[in-house]
Amino acid sequence: MSHPLYVAFIWHQHQPVYKSSLSNNDIQGQYRLPWVRLHGTKDYLDLVMMLAKYPELHQTVNLAPSLIIQLEDYANGNAIDPYLALTLTPLNELTKPEKEYIIEHFFDGNYSNLISPHPRYDELYQQRHDQGSSWCLDNWQDNDYGDLLAWQNLAWFDPLFWEDSQIAEWLKKGKNFTLSDRQNIYKKQQEIIRKIIPQHKKMQDDGQLEITTTPYAHPVLPLLADTNAGKVALPTMTLPKQRFQWEEDIPRHLDKAWDIYEQRFGKTPKGLWPSEQSVSPQILPHIAQKGFKWLCSDESVLGWSLRHFFHRDETGNVNEPEYLYRPYRLETENGDLNIVFRDHRLSDLIGFTYGSMKPEKAAGDLISHLEAISRTLKQKQEYNEQILEEPWLVTIALDGENCWEFYEQDGKLFLESLYKRLSHQSQIQLVTVSEFIEQFPATKTIDSRKLHSGSWIDGNFTTWIGEPTKNKAWDYLYAARLTLEKHPEATEQTNPQAWEALYAAQGSDWFWWFGDPHHSTHDDIFDELFREHLTALYQALNEPVPDYLSQPIAIAQNQLEKEHPPDGFIHPMIDGKAEEVDWDRAGKIINGGTRGNMHRASIIPTIYYGYDHINFYMRFDLQRGVKAGEDLPSELHLVWYYCDRPGSNNSIPLANIPNQEPLNYHYRHHLGINLLTQTCWLEEAEGDFRWHSRYCNTKLAINNSIELAVPWSDLHVDPDCEINLLTILADDGQFREYFPETQLIRLRVP
């Protein structure tokens, strides 16, 4: 029998509990951050409405219970966050601290796609960017604040809704927004949010969508069961002082998620998105006993479970697709489960890379990967038939909200191009996970006892445990949970406040943001919220609140000054303008004067570096007023070597290179940049000890910084290959200086 290549998209929609658990009058009912409301107008409804235009394309959407409840609070007018409160405040009542807060926070969002397209919003942004916050505070008039309050909300309306008559009128108006305008903008936000759950239910009832759920407050279930699960992937991990073991909380989160689902969607759920795609043998019986039929995790978890490393070719496609693209059966004491594993790279391409590409090209690239998978599977068949004789399922699963901010028109153009192409061919068929496993039951089994304990990030739990600040938070959670354990009279029925506070504190997001590597401009708010949830638990039990909960868990650090490696994918606009939002997840190196030469440090004080699946990026900040060929040497050179890749290498092609490490190393690739003419050339070392020219697709821009994007394809490096990089300043081929001073830049190709 001939089969198409089946593809299951799973979009994960989630937000942590931003509502404070404290019950005092000043805070009760207050949401500390606005992301449920803003993503509610930009990312949830439009995603499924675009899909609804192509009824033959089926997908799966996961709606976390914590998100559903908060959306309903906003829809019903029961939620207020600081951004919304300021939006609805008359301008003559704004205090100086409130104005400072507006100037600081009301540009939160991607500059290129949320701010730059709107002239008035961009005008205000440029004033703050060029003149500084103090200048704005001294010079802005009421109409400036009024317009900024309006635009911070308007920019988050998805482009799909721009044809709405009211929204179109506001976009056309552009400035001089009144309090009445801002009030009506909020009403429009509520109108959109009210449609989210009904639209999902309708499409589920029509058979186009499968809706799945997540444990109630999005906890990492394996760590709730036993924090020692962290040592499965990393035996040397440093764990919290107290071993957290409350496996009985797992069915509580599952029961509440199940009930919320039934109440909103009128049926029982089949699929479970385990928070952070985290799994372990210990949690499986609880999931099966509740009645779930399938769950999903990451290819790294499958690899560890099978003791199989997934090799990929130069284009990033899996060489052994027959292992990854199928469901597996898990046998438990409470019945069988099915589990699917996402293609990590395809998921990350959508999540972190395609936003930097032209929408049509990105859609074509994804389809070309799917076609390559189909060809490889055909070649694996016994008789090399040109049809797929077995059904295979490619799972693409990712966060369904945060990535679109980096796409032109919030991903609308990309998704429309993708859906239009897929709807006009028959060799790739989009299905829900349940549709596939019901028609094609799993034929392979993973021994449940051998299922790896890990998450969708590197197959381990280091994002949530093992770092000092994260461990301290786990110890605080342990103490609170132990206190609740000592109150058997406090049941979910008799003291729901205590239990709700516990559930909120068990969410994964707090531990994500504590400590390295993840940081945001709202680290302090996440810290406060976690401690407020724990404080509320003690208060609900009439227990004294520990003094330590009045102090931040994290040690305050100036992230603007801290050197650090990349903590995620970036895809900056290469324009030489050094937009901080473009580089906030990049690695950072501060150039000091460790060798006694302060000249270069004053010219290029900071280097940023990072990557996505398409390019390697670098940014060299320049001291104000520096000119190439004068204060700054006329050339910048990058040289790479690969410690685990065989091939020819050569010495750096510059004169007067000192005979010292790492300048006397031999390198594989050399990228030269003429800063005067703003041109580039690429060379590769060959066996004749010469440098040979190669095609160079590097993108370069010089303004107040030097920014460049080097395509991985120019370097012909394999995924997961380690690269080592050195940068050099020169004048007309004569060596002047190199950096970093103390180490090579090291990273792995994604």
N, C-alpha and C positions, 0 to 999 in steps of 0.2 A: 504493500500500500504506500502511496506517495503522501508525504506530509510537508507542509510548509515549516519554516523555522518559527516556533512559537516563542513569543516574547511577552514577559510579564513586567510591566512597569508598576512599581509600588512607591507612591509618594507619601512620605511621613510628615504629618502636620502636627506640630507640638509646640507648646510654650509652657514654662514652669509656672508655679503658683505665685504670681506677682502680688496677689492680695495679701496684705498683712494679716496674720492670725491674731494679733493683739486686739483686745476688746475695749480699750479706752476710747473715749469719745473723739479724741483728736485724730485717731488713726483708723478706727473701725470702718471697714468697707473701702479703704483706700488702696488703690493699686499703685505700687511704687514706680512702675515703668509702663510705657504706653504700647509695648510691642504687640499685644493681643489686638488692640484696637487698630493700629496702623497696618499690621499684616492682614487684619480682617478686611480692610478695604482694598488691599493690593494683591493678596496671594492665594486666598482660599476659594472664593466664588469663581473668579475668572478662570482658574485652572480647569475646573470641571465644565464650565460653560463653553470654553473653547473645544473641549473634547466632545461635548454634546452635538456639535455640528457634524461629527463623523461617527454616527451610531454604530458602524461596523467595527470600530476600534474600541476594545474593552480594556479597562485598567483597574487597578486596586489603589484605594486611598486609605491611609491610616489616620484616624482622627483620635488623638489622645484625649481621654476623659477630662484631664485638667484644662485642655484647650476648650472643649465643648462648654464646660461650666462657665468659664470666663467670657466666652463669646456671648453666652446667654445673659450674663450680667450686664454687658455693654448694650446688648439689644434691648434689654428691659429698663435701661437707665439706672441700674444699680451699681455702676462702677464709675469711679473718678480717678484719674491719674494726674500727676503734677503737670504734665504737658497739656492735658485737657482743661484742667482748672485754670491755667494761665490763658489758654485760648479763649475761654469764656469770661475772662476778667475785663471790665471796662478799662480803657487805657489810662484814664486819669487816676485809677486806683492802684496802678502798678508801683511797687516799692523799688528802691534801688537794688536790693538783693535779687528781687524777681527779674528785673531787667538784666542784671548780670547773668542770671541763670538762662534767660532766653538767648542772650548773645552767645553763651557757651554751648548750649545744647540744641538749639532749634535748627542747626544745620546737620544734625545726625542723619546720616544716609550717604549713599554713594554720590559723589559729586558729579561724575560724568553723566549718570542716567537719571538722577532725581533732582539735581539742582541746576546744572548747566543748561538743560533744554528750556528753562523758564527764565526769560530775561530779567524780570524784577527780582526773583529769588537769587539769581546769579549776581546781580548788581549788589545786593546786600552781602552776599558771601564774599565777593571781591573786596568790599570795603573792610570787612573784618580781617580778611586774609592779608591785605596790603597795609592797612592802617593800624590794625590791632584792636583788641577788645576794648581797651581803655578809650581809644579814639571814638569808637562807636558809642560807648556810654556817655561821653562828653558831647557828642554832636548829633546823635540820632534824635529825631522828633517823633511825636506820637504816631504819625503815619508810617514811619519806618518800622516801629514795633508792631503796629497793626498788620502791615503787609507780611512781616516775617511770621507772625502767629498764624496768619491765613495760609501762607505758602508751605509751612511745615506740614500742614494737613493736606493741602491740595496736591502736593507732589506725590503723596502716597496713594492717590486714587489710581487704580490700574487703568492703563490706556484703553482697555476694553470698555470702560465706562465713560470715556471722554465725550461720547456722542450724546450722553444724557443732557437734556436741555439746560438744567441748572449748572451742572459741572462745566459744560461748554461755555456758558455765560461767565462763570468765574474765571475760567482760563483766558477768555477774551478780555475781560476787565483788567486783570493783571496787577492792579495796584489800587490804593485808596480803599481798602476793605474796611467795612464798618463792623461793629459788634454784631449787628443783625446778620451780616454775611457770615461771620464766624459761627454764630449759633446755627445757621442753616447748613453750613458745611458739616457740623457735628450731626445734625439730623440726617443728612445724606449718608454719613458714615453708618449710623444706626440702621438706616434702610437697607444698605448693602449687607451688613452683618446679619440682619434678620433672615436673609435669604439663604445663608450658607448651609445650614443643616437641612432645611426642606429641599434644596436643590440636590444635595447628596442623596437624600432618601428617594427622591423621584427617580434619579438615574440608577440607583440600586434596584428599585422596584421594576424599572424598565429593562434590567439585565445588562446594562452597559458598565456599571460600576460594581465592584465588591468593596464594601467598607469593612475595615478591620479595626481592632482596638489595641490598647496598650495597658499594662498594669496602671492602676488608678492615678497615682501621682508621679509616674515615670521613674520608679526606682530601678537600680541595677540589681535584678533579682539574685544573681549568684552571690553578690556581696551581702545582701540581706540575709541569705541563708548561712553564709560563713565568709568572713573577710579573708580567711586563709585561701579562698579560691584564687586570690591574686598571685599566689606562689605557684600555681600550676604552670603558667607560662613563664614566670620569672622566679625561680626558686630562691634567688638572693634578694628578692624584694624586701624592703623594710616595711613592716606592717604597723598599724596603730598599737598603742600599749595594751588596749583592751580588745579582745577578740569578739567581734560582733556576730552573734548567732541567734537570729530570731526567724527561723524558717517559717514559723506559724504566721508571720506577717504576709507571706506570699499569697496564700488563699484570700486574705483580706483584700489585698489590692486587686486580685483577679475577680473576686465577687463584686466589688463595687464597679469595676470596669464593665463587667457583664450586665449588671443591672442598668447602668446608664445607657449602654448600647440598646438593650431591649426597649427601654422607655422612649428613645429617640427614633429608632429605626424599625420597631415593630416586629423584630425577628431576632433569632439568636446569632451571635457572631460565629464564624468558622475559623477565621485567621487571627493570630496574635502577632503583633510586632513587639518582641521583647525589648524593653528599653535599651537603647544603644546597641541593639542586636546582640545583647549579651546573653549567653547560654552557659549551662553547666549540667552535668548529669543530675544533680540534686534538685533542680527546679522542674524537671520534665514530668514527674508523676503528678504534681499539682496542676500543671497545664492540661494534662490529659484528663484528670479527674473532673476538672471544671467543664470539660466538653469541647474544648478547642480541637480543631482537626489538623491545623498546620501552623507553623511558625517559620520565621526567616532569620538568617544570620549571614555572615560574611564569608567570602572564599578563603580567607586566612584561617577561619575556624574549621572549615572543611579540610584544608590542607593539613593542619595539625591533627585532626581526627583520623585522617587516612595515612598520616605520615608521608604526604606527597607534596612536593614543592611545585607550584604552578609556574612553569617556565613560559616566557612570552617572547615572541619574535620582535624584530626591530620596529614593527608597526604597533606593537603593544598587544597583539592578539595571542590568546592562550594556545600553546602547542598541543595540549591534551584536553580538548574540549569535552570529550566523552565523560570526564570525571566531574566537571563543574556544571554542565547544562542539563541537569536532571533533578527530580526530587528524590529524597532518600526517606526510608522508613525508620522510625525510632520506636522500639518496643519498650513499654513501661509496664509497671505492675497494674496501672489503671487503664491500659489500652494503648493502642498504637497512635503515633503522631507522624505527620509528614513534615519534612523540613526542606526548604529551598535555600540556596546560597547565592547571594548576589555576585555578579561580576563587578569586582571592586573598581577596576579601571574604567569601564563604561559608565558606571555610576558617578565616579569622580569627574569624568569628562564633562558631564552635564552640570555637576555641582560646582566645579571649580575652573573649568577651562573654556568651554564653548562660549561663555559670555564675552570673551575677548576676541571672538571671531565674527565674521559676517554671518548673520542668521542662516542664510541659504547654504553657505559653505559648511557651517557647523552641522546643520541637519543632514547634509550630504555625507559628511564625515561619519556620523553615527550610523547611517544606513550602510555605508561601505564596510564598516566594521561588522555589522550583522551579516552582510553578504559574505564577508571573508570567513566568518564562523560557519556559515552554511556550507561553503566550499570545503573547508577543512573537515567537517563532519562527513561530507560525501566521500572524501578521499579516504576516510578511516573505514568505510564499509568494505565488506569482504570482496565484493566484485567491482568496487569503484563506480557504482551506479551514479548517474547524474540526477537522481532524485533522492530525497531523504526517505529511507525505508523505515526509520524509527522516529518517534516523536521526541524532540528535544526542546527544553525550555531554558531560554536565556532570561535570567532575572536581573532587572535593573532597579535598584532600590536606593533611595536617597531622601534627604531632607527636601521637602516640597515647598519651602517658603523663602529661605535666606538667599538662595543662589540667584533668584531672578533680579535682585537689585543690581546685579552686575551685567545684566543683559540689556540690549537696546529694547526700549518699550517693554520692559519688565518680562522679557521672554516671549511676548506675543508673536513676534515675527518668526522666531525660531520654532516654536511649537506649531504654528500654522503651516510653516514650510514642511516640518516633519510629518504632521498628520496628513497633509494633502498628498505627499509622496507615498506614504504607506497605504493610503486608501485606494491608490490606483495600481497596486500590484498584489499578487496572490502568494508570493513566495515567503513573505513575512507576515505572520498573523498575530495581532495583539490580543491577549487573553487575560482573564483574571486567574489568579493562582488556583482558586477552587475549581474553575472550569477545567483547567488542565489536569489536576490530580484526580478529579472525579471521572474524567474520560480516560486518563492514562495513569492508573495507580502506580506508585513507586515499585520498581523491580529490584532495587538495591537497598540493603539495610546497613545502617551504622550501629554497631553495638553501643547502646546508650551509655554503658559504663565507660566507653572510650571516647565519647563526645568531648571535645576539647572545651575547657572553661576559658572563654575569652569573649571579646567584643568585636565591633566592626572597625576598631582602630588598632591596627597592628596585632590583632588576635590576642590582646592582653587587656588588663584593667588599669594601666598606669595613668590614664587620663583622670581616674577617679580615686585612686588610692596609691600609697607608697611614697608620696612626696610629703615633707614635714607638715606643711599647712593643711593638706588634705587629710593626713593622719590625725592631726589635732581635731579637725571637724568630725571625723569618725569617732574619736574619743568623747567629744561633747554629745554626739548622737547616742552613743552607748550609755552614758550617764543618764540621759533623759529617758531612754527606753527602759533602763533598769528601774528608774523611779516609777514609771507607769506600771511596770511589772509588780511592784510592791503595793499596788492599789487594785486588788481584784474586784472591788466594788465599782470601779470606774470602767464600765463596759461601753461599747459603742452606742448603746441605747441610753445609758444613764449619764454619760459624760462625753457626748460627741465632740465637744470642743477640744478635749485633750487628744483624742484620736485623730481628728482632722489636722491638728497642729503637727502630730507625729508624722502622718502621711506626707504632709507638705515638706517637712524637713528631710524625709527620706528620698526626695527627688534627686535625680542624677545631676541636675544642672548646677547646684551649689558646688559640688565637688569638682565639676568641670572647670569652674572659674577660680577655685581656690588654688593658689600657688602657680608654679610653672606647669605647662608652657602657655596657657591661655590667659589673656588679659584683655580688658575692655575699659572704656571710659567710665563704666558703671561698676567696677569691682567693689567699691564701697557699698553700693546698694545691694548687690548680691550677698555680701558679707552680712549686712544688717538684716536682710530678709531671713536668712538662715537662722540667725540668732533670735529674731523675733518669733519665728515658728517655735523654737525650743523654749523661749521665755513663756509663750502662751501655753505650752504644755504644762509647765510648772505651775503657772497661775491657775489653770483649770483644775489642778489637783490640790490647790491651796498649799503648795509646797514652797519653801523659800527659793527664790531664783538665785542660782550661783552667781557670785560676783563676776566671774570671768565672762559671763554672757553680756556684760555691759561694755566689754572691750573688743575691738576688732580682732578677728582670728588671724587675718593675714597681716604681716608686717608691711607697713606702707613703703612702697618703692617708687622711685621716680622712673617710670618706664621710658620717659623721653631720654634719660641718660644711661640706661642700662644696656650693656652689650648682650646680645642673645642670638641664637640660631633661628632660622625660620620656624614658625609654629603653624604653618598651613600654606595652602596654595595662594598665590597672588596673580593678578592679571592687570597690571597698571597700564594706564594710558601713557604711551611714550611721547611726551611733549616737552620734557625738560623743565616742567613746572613744579615737580616734587610735591604733588598732592599727597598729604599724609595719609588720607583714607585709602589711597591706592597701595600704600606700602606698609600698612599697619601690622601685617602678619609676616613681613620680610625679616630676614636676618639682619643684624645691625653690628657694625664694627666701628668703634670710636678710635680715630687715629691720634695717638699721643706722641710724645717725644722720647720714647724709651731708649733710642740710640743717641740722644743728645741733639738731634736735628729737629728743631721746632718749625723750620720753614714750611715743609710740606704739610704738617699738621694744621697750620693756619690756612692753607689753601684748600685742602680737601679734608674737612674735619670729620666727616662721617661717610661711611659706605653702607649701602643697603643691598641685599641680594636675596633672590628667591626664584620661584619657578612655578610653572603649571605643566600640563602634559605637552604643551606645544613649544614653549620657550623657556630659556634661562634669562633672568632679568638682573640688571645691576643699575644702581643709581649712585653717583658720586656727587655729594653736595659741595658747592663751591662757596668760598667766602665772597660776600657781596663786593662787586666791583672788580673781581679778578678777571683778567683777559688772557686768553690763550696766546702763547708766543711772547708774552711779557712776564707777568707774575707766574703764570701757569705754563709749564713746558708745552710744546706744540703737539706732542703725541702721547697717546695712551695705548698701552699694550696689555693684552690678556694672554696668558699661556696656561694650557691645561696638560696634566698628565693623569694617567689612569693606572692605579697600582695593581689592579687585578685583570688587566686586559693586555694580551700579547700584541706586539706590533712594534713598529719603528718609532724611535724618539730622537730628539736632536737638541742641541744647546740653543739657548735663546738667541735669536738673530739680531742682536744689537751690539754696538761697540762699547768697550770699556765696562763689560759686566764683571763685577768683583767675583773672585774665586771663593765664594762662601755659600753655605746653605741658606735658603733653597735656590739661590740664583744659579748655582752650578749644577742643579738637577737638569736632566734631559726631559723635554716635553713633547707631546704629540701634536697639539694644535696651537696655532698662534693667530690671534686676531689683532690687527693693527688699526688704529684710529687716528686720523689726522684731524686734530681739533680746530685747525684753521680753516680747512676746506670742508670739514664735516663729512669725510668719506671713510670707508672701511675696506679692509682686505683680509682674507682668510687664507692661511697656509697650513699644510699638513706635512709632518716629517715623513720621509720615505727612507728606504734601505740604502740609498746612495749618500746619506748624511747631508742631504739638501732639503730645503723647504720648497714644497710644490704648491702652487696656487690651487684653491678650491673655490667652488661657487659660494658666494657669500650673500645671505639673505638677511643679514643683521639690520635691525631698525635702530636708528640713532637720532637723538634730539638733544640739543644743548641750549639751555636758557639759564636759569639760576642754578641748575644742576646738569650733570651729564647723565642721560638715561639711555639704556640700550636693551634690546631684546634679541637674543641669539637663538635661532631655532635649533632644537635638538637634532633635527634632521640634517643640519649642516655638519654636525659633529659625528653623525652615524654611531651613536652610543646606544647600547642595549638598556632596556628597563632594569632598574636596580643596580646599575653599574655605579661604582664610587668614582667621583671626580675630585681632583685637587687643582685649585686655581690660584694663580699669583697675578697681581696687577702691577704695572710698571709705568712710570713717567719717563719720557725721553724727549730730546731735542734733535731733530734731523737724524735719527738713528743712534744718537749718543745717550747711553744710560744716564739717568739723573737720580731716580729714587724708586723704591718699591714698597708695596704694602699688601696685606697687613704686615705689621712689623714682627709679630710674635708667633704667627701660625699661618699655614695655608688655609684658604677657604675650602672646606670639605663639605660635600653633600652627596646624596644619592639621587640618581635619575629616577623620577617617578615611574 
